[in-house]
């Protein structure tokens, strides 16, 4: 069996998403944290690349687009909350 770069991108993407979810369940990451959200965004991108350059599957691609958008939303929200906390003088961080 031959593995191409897009196959590896997909496998790495799947590992990132599953590892992020496992670490969340193990209470090692926070659901609103930058690391968790970044792992999901990068994972979704990896799977999307494997779908675009390998065997395309529309339902899987749509799910990854949604995963990517949700992750980007989470990162943006975390940045906004952290900025607001800093401006109001609070020491708490969403990360």
C-alpha positions in Angstrom: 0.0 0.0 0.0 1.4 3.4 -1.0 0.9 6.4 1.3 0.9 9.9 -0.2 1.4 13.2 1.7 -2.3 13.7 1.8 -2.9 10.3 3.4 -0.4 11.3 6.1 -2.1 14.7 6.5 -5.4 12.9 7.1 -4.0 10.4 9.6 -2.3 13.1 11.5 -5.5 15.2 11.4 -7.5 12.3 12.8 -5.0 11.7 15.6 -5.0 15.4 16.5 -8.8 15.5 16.8 -9.1 12.3 18.7 -6.2 13.2 21.0 -7.7 16.6 21.7 -11.0 14.9 22.6 -9.3 12.3 24.8 -7.3 15.0 26.6 -10.5 17.0 27.2 -12.2 13.9 28.7 -9.1 13.2 30.8 -9.3 16.8 32.1 -5.8 17.6 30.7 -7.1 20.3 28.4 -9.9 22.8 28.7 -12.6 23.0 26.0 -12.2 26.7 25.6 -8.4 26.5 25.6 -6.1 27.5 22.8 -4.4 24.1 22.6 -7.6 22.2 22.4 -9.0 24.5 19.7 -5.8 24.6 17.7 -5.6 20.8 17.7 -9.1 20.6 16.3 -8.5 23.3 13.7 -5.2 21.6 12.5 -6.9 18.2 12.7 -9.8 19.3 10.5 -7.4 20.9 8.0 -5.4 17.6 7.8 -8.5 15.6 7.1 -9.8 18.2 4.6 -6.5 17.9 2.7 -6.7 14.1 2.6 -10.3 14.4 1.2 -9.4 17.1 -1.3 -6.3 15.4 -2.7 -7.3 11.8 -2.1 -10.8 10.2 -2.3 -13.3 12.9 -1.9 -16.3 12.3 0.4 -18.8 15.2 0.7 -20.4 14.4 4.1 -16.9 13.9 5.7 -15.7 17.2 4.0 -18.8 19.1 5.3 -18.1 17.8 8.8 -14.5 18.9 8.7 -15.5 22.4 7.4 -17.9 22.7 10.4 -15.2 21.4 12.8 -12.8 24.0 11.3 -15.3 26.9 11.6 -16.2 25.9 15.2 -12.5 25.7 16.2 -11.8 29.1 14.6 -14.8 30.6 16.4 -13.5 29.1 19.7 -10.0 30.6 19.2 -11.6 34.0 18.3 -13.9 33.9 21.3 -10.9 33.0 23.6 -8.9 35.9 22.3 -11.9 38.3 22.8 -12.6 37.1 26.3 -8.9 37.3 27.2 -8.7 40.8 25.8 -11.8 41.9 27.7 -10.5 40.4 30.9 -7.2 42.2 30.5 -8.9 45.5 29.8 -11.1 45.2 32.8 -8.2 44.3 35.1 -9.1 40.7 35.7 -6.3 38.1 36.0 -8.3 35.1 34.7 -7.5 33.7 31.3 -9.7 31.5 29.1 -6.6 29.6 28.0 
